[in-house]
Amino acid sequence: MVSYMSVLLYGVGGIVVAGMALLVAFQEKLVYVPVLPGLTKSYPINPSRLRLMYEDVWLRSHDGVRLHAWFIKFLPDCQGPTILFFQENAGSILSWRLQCNVFMLSYRGYGASDGYPSQRGITMDAQAALEHLSQRTDIDTSRIVVFGRSLGGAVGAVLTKNNPDKVAALILENTFTSILDMAGVLLPFLKWFIGGSSSKGPRILNCLVRSPWSTIDIIGEITQPILFLSGLQDEMVPPFHMQMLYAKAAARNRRCIFVDFPTGMHMDTWLAGGDHYWKTIQLFLEQNVPETKEIRLSHNDNGFRGGKMNHWHEDLKPAGLSDD
C-alpha cells in the first residue's frame, strides 16, 4: 500500500511539475498567435486593392510601443457608427457588410505593430485605439461600438467596462469565459490544477498564468448594451462559455441579446450565419446606437438614401489582425 501511494503521489507531483513548466515557458505562445505557423506577418492585401477608402494609422500605446491600424470609412462623410474591431488569433474577416466605419487595430506583436503581446500590453493598446477614435473629428464619437471576436472579445470587454462614457455598445463573438478555463480545454490534464471561478479543482497553478483574461469576472460590470454571437459548432471555445457570459451579464444588464448560429464554427460563424448574421448586427446597431436627428437631416440634405453596403474581404485584416 505504501508503495502504491508513493507511486500515485510521485505521478501527481510529476503532472504538477510538468504543468508548471509548460505554463512558465510557453503560455504566451499558447494564448497569443499573431499568425498561423508557416505564414508571414506581412499583409497579403490592403483595403486599396478593393477600392476602399482607408487610412494607415500609427499610434503609440501608453508605454511607447508603436502600433498599426487601418481606419476604413463607409462613406467620405459617414457619421454613422464606428466599429472598433479587436481580432481573434490568426484569423480574419472575410466580408464586412455593415453601414459603418471600421477601425482595425493590430495588437503589439501582431501585423506591423512593434513589441510582444501580453495582457497588460494589449489592454493598453486597446485604450490607445479608443482614445484615438475619441479625438477624431470626422466621426460621431458618441457612436463607437466595440466588437471583439474570441480573444478580441476578452480585450473588448475590459475596454468597454473601463470606458462607459466612450463606448456605446459591445459585441462579443465566440469568446471564452477566461484563459484559466481554456487551459483545461487546450491541455486537458491541467483542468484539475488550473481553472476559473467555476472550477471544482484545487487551481494551484492559477498563480502562474500571466494572461488570465477573466471575462466572466467583469462581464457583469458592463452597463452598455451587449450582443452575444455564438457559433454552436465552435470547435475551439466550447459554446457554453458564451452562454455563461450571457447569463452573468443578463443578471445585471437588461440590454443583453444572445443569438446563436447552429452551424457556426469558431472562425466561420459570420459565413455560416449568412444574411441573418449581418442583419442581427445591423439591427443591434440601429436599436442601440441610432442616428441623431441632426445626422438624419444632414443625410437628407446630401441626397443620401442608404442601402449601400460596405463589402470587403477577410484577407483585408492585417495579418496581425489575426483564432485562438
N, C-alpha and C positions, 0 to 999 in steps of 0.2 A: 504493500500500500504506500509506503514511504517513497519507494522508487517511482511508482506511478504518479504520485503527487509532484514529485520533483520534476519529472518529465513534463507534466502539464504546466507547472509554473515556469519552467525554462521556455516552453513553447510560447506561452502568453508573453513572457518577457521579450522573447525574440521578435514577436509581431510588433510589440510596442516600440522596440528599438528601431526596427525596420521602418515603421510608420513615421517615427520622429525623423529619421534620416531622409526619407523621401520628402517630407514636408519642409524641412530646413533647406534642402538642396535644390528642389525642383518646383516648389509651389508656384512661383511666378510663371514658369513655363506651362504649368497646367491651367492656370487661371487666365493668362493673357496670351493670345495667339494672334499677333498682328497680321500674319499671312500664312496660308497653308504651306506645309513643307514642300520645297522644290520650286516655289514661285518667288518672284522678286517683289520688293516693296514698291517699286515704281508703278505709277498709274498707267494702266493699259489704254485708257481713253479719258478724255476730259469733256466737259459739257459743250465746248465749242464744236466738237465733232458731230454733235446732234443739233447744232444751230440753236443752242440755248444761251440766253444772256447769263453770264456768271461773272463772279469776281473772285480772284485769288485773294484770300485774306490771311495775313500773318499776324499772329498775336503773341503776347508774352504772358505766360502764366505767372502767378504771384511769386514763384521762386525763380523767375527769369528764364525758364525753359521756353524755347521758341516753338510755336505751334502753327500748323497749317490748316486752313479750312476753305471750303467753297461756299459762296453765297449765291444762290440761284433765284432770280426774280421770275415770278409768274408772268407779270406784265411790267413794262417800264414804270408805270405809275401805280403799281399794285399796292394798296393799303390794306389788303386782306390779312388773314392770319399768317404768322411766320412760324414754321416748324423748326425747332432746334432739335436736330436728329442726333441721337447717340447710338453708335453702331454696336453690333454683335462682334464676335471674333471671326476673322477670316471670312466675312460674308459680304453681301452687297444687296442693293435694291434693284431689282430687275425692271420695275416700272413704277413710276410715281404719277398718279392720276388725281391730284388734288389741286384745287384752285387756291394756291397759297405760295408763299415764298418758302425756300428751304435753306437752312444753314447747316452744313455738314462738317463736323469737326473731326480731325484725326487726333486721337489721344497722343500723349507723349509716347514715343517708341513705335507709333503706327504711321504708315504713309510717309509723308515728307516732314513730319514733326520730329523734333530732337528728343533726346532723353530716353528714359527707361520707365516702363509702366509700373505703377503701384497704386494702391487705393488712395493714399493721401495725395499723390501727384495728380491722378486723374480727376479727383474731386476738385482740385484747384483749377485744372484745365477747363472743366465744365463751367465753373464760376467765371472764369475769364471770358468764355464764349458768351455767356449770358450778359455779362457787363458790356461786352462789345455791342451786342444787339440792342441793349437798353439805351445805348448812347447814339444809335443811328437816327438820322433824321428822315430817312427815306422809307421807313416802315411805321406801322402803328404799334408802338411799343406796349400798348395795353393788350395786345392780342398775340403774345408769344406763347406758344404751346410746346411743351417738351414731349418728345416721342423717343422712347427707349426700347430697343429690341434685345432680349437676352441679357448679356452683360450690360448693355446700354440702359436697360430698364432699371438696374440697380443704381447706375450712375444718375439717371434722370430722377429717380425717387428721392435721392439725397438732395439734389439741386432744388427740386420742387418744394420739399419740406423747408429748406433753408431760405427760400425766397418767395414767400406767399404774396408779396407785393409786386413781384416782377413776372411770375409765371401764372398764366391764366388757367391752364389745364394741363393734365398729364395723360399720356397714352403709353400703356405697357403691353408689350407683346412677348409671349413665351419667356417670361422672366422667372428666375429661381427665387426661392424664399431666402436663401443665403448660401454662400460658398461652403459654410460649415455643413449644411445639409447635402450639398452637392458632392462633398468629399466621399461620402458613402456610396454615391452613385458612380463616381469615376473610379474609386478604389474600394470595392465592397468590403474588404477585410478591415477597413478603417471605421466602419459605421458604429462599432462598439466603443470606439475611443474618441470619436470626434463627431460633433453634431450641433444643431441649433437648439433653440429654446424648447422645441417639442421632442427632442431626442430623449430616449429612455436609457441610453448608455452612460458610462461614467464621464465621458467627454474630457478625459485627462490630457488630450493633445490640443484642445482648443487654443490654449495659450500660445501655441507655436504658429498659428495662422496669422499671417501678416495682412491679408486682404479678405476679411470675413464677409464684406458686403451683405450685411444682415438687413435686407429689405423688409423682412417680416417684422422687424423691431421698430421700423419707422413709418411703415405704410399707414398705420392708424393715426399718425400725427398730421397727415396731409389733409388740408381743408379744401383744396381746389377740386373741381370735377375730375374723375379718373375713368378712363375707358380701358378695360382689360380685353385683350385679343388673345385667344388661346387656341392653338392647334392641338386637337385631341390625339393626333398620331405622333406627337413630339417624341423623337427617339433619344433626345439628349437630356432635356429637362422634363421630368415627369409632370404631366398636366395637372396633377393635384397641387403642385406648387402654386400655380396661378389661382386655383380655387381657394387655397389657403390665404393668399394675398388679398383676394377679393373679399373673403369673409372677414378678415381682420379690418380692412378699410371700411367696408359697408356697415360694420357695427357702430362706427362713429360718424361716417360721412354718407349722407343720403344721396349724394350726387355721384354715385358709382354705377357703372354699367359693365356687365360681363357678357361677352359674345364669344361663342366657341365655333370652331370650324372643324367638322367631323373628320375631314381627310387631311387637315393641315399638319405638316411636319415642322421640325424646328426652323428650317430656313426657307420653307416654301409656303407658309400659311397665306401670304399675300397672293400667291399664284393659285393655290387650292381654293381659296375663298372667292376668287373671281370678282365680278362686279359687286357682290354682296360685301366683300371686304372693304372696297373703296367707298361704297355708299354708306357703310356703317361709320367710317371715319368722317366722311364729309358731313353727315347728319350730326354727329357729335360736335363737330366744329361749329356748325350753324346754330345749334342749340345752346352752346356754352361759350362761344366767343363770337357772337353775332356782329354784323356790321353796325356801326353807329349811323344815326340819321344823316350826319354830315357827309359820311363816306358814300352813302347811297345817293345822295343828291349830286355829289361830285361825279359819280359814275354816270348818272343820267345826263349830266351836262356834257360829258365827254362822249356820249353815244355808246357807252359800254352796256351790253345786254347779257353778259355772262355766257355760259355754255361752253366756252373754250376750256380744254383740259390740257394740263402740262404733262406731256408724256416723255419719260426718259428711262434709260435702261440701267440694270443693276451694275453693269460694268462701270457706270459713272461714279460709283462711290470710290473715293480714294482707297487704294489698296490698304491703306491704313484704316480707312473706314471699313474695317473688316468686320464663326459662331462658336459659341463655347463648345 
